[in-house]
Amino acid sequence: MIQKPTIDVVIPAFNEQESIVSVLKDMPMDWVREVVVVNNNSR
């Protein structure tokens, strides 16, 4: 059986609380294995 390719996603974020949800919703989740959001000293 051939496995579908998957990816891991790293998202750098700085004060992105307003847009992070739409970024996550726009990802092709059938391809994404793991999502890591890196907070860069947001306020």
VMD Tcl script that draws the C-alpha trace (Angstrom):
set ca {
  {0.00 0.00 0.00}
  {1.30 3.43 -0.93}
  {1.26 5.95 1.89}
  {0.10 9.49 1.26}
  {2.91 12.01 1.79}
  {2.64 14.12 4.93}
  {4.36 17.26 6.10}
  {5.15 18.91 9.41}
  {4.44 22.65 9.56}
  {6.24 25.25 11.67}
  {4.53 28.65 11.87}
  {6.48 31.58 13.32}
  {4.05 33.93 15.04}
  {4.35 37.42 16.46}
  {1.08 38.97 17.64}
  {-0.89 36.76 15.23}
  {-3.84 35.99 17.53}
  {-6.24 37.54 15.01}
  {-5.09 35.54 11.99}
  {-3.72 32.22 13.24}
  {-7.11 30.49 13.09}
  {-7.58 31.31 9.42}
  {-4.03 30.14 8.66}
  {-4.73 26.80 10.34}
  {-8.10 26.41 8.59}
  {-6.50 27.03 5.18}
  {-3.98 24.21 5.59}
  {-4.63 20.96 3.76}
  {-5.07 18.90 6.92}
  {-5.05 15.60 5.05}
  {-1.38 16.33 4.26}
  {-0.36 17.81 7.61}
  {1.00 15.44 10.24}
  {1.98 18.02 12.88}
  {1.68 21.79 13.38}
  {4.04 23.74 15.64}
  {3.32 27.41 16.28}
  {6.36 29.27 17.59}
  {5.52 32.35 19.63}
  {8.11 35.11 19.20}
  {7.47 37.25 22.32}
  {3.94 38.28 21.38}
  {2.19 40.83 23.55}
}
mol new
graphics top color blue
foreach p $ca { graphics top sphere $p radius 0.5 }
foreach p [lrange $ca 0 end-1] q [lrange $ca 1 end] { graphics top cylinder $p $q radius 0.2 }
display resetview
